[in-house]
Amino acid sequence: MFQIRNIGSYPVVPISILFMTLFLVGNKELDLP
């Protein structure tokens, strides 16, 4: 799922993990009654 790519010598993996974490947390919050 996570592809290691360097854009401007900056890894995109941390950004992908950050968005994925926010996405999962958002879903958990939305699923709460």
N, C-alpha and C positions, 0 to 999 in steps of 0.2 A: 504493500500500500504506500509506504513511504519511499520515495525515490530520492537518492542523494544527488543533488545538483548544486553546482556552485555558480551563482550569478554575481559577478563582480567580486569573486573570491569570498563570497558570503554564503554559508550553508543555508539551504531552504528548509532543512529538516526541522530545526527548532520552531520555525514559523508554522509548519504543517502540524506538528505536535500541539502547538499552542491552540490553533484553530480547532483541531480535533477535540482537545480537552474542553474548550469553550462550548463546542457543539454538543458533546455528551452531557456536560453539566446543564446546559440549557434544556436539553430533552428531559433530564431528570426533574428539573424544576417545573417544567410544563406538565409532566406526568403526575405531579403531586396533586391530590384532590383539594 
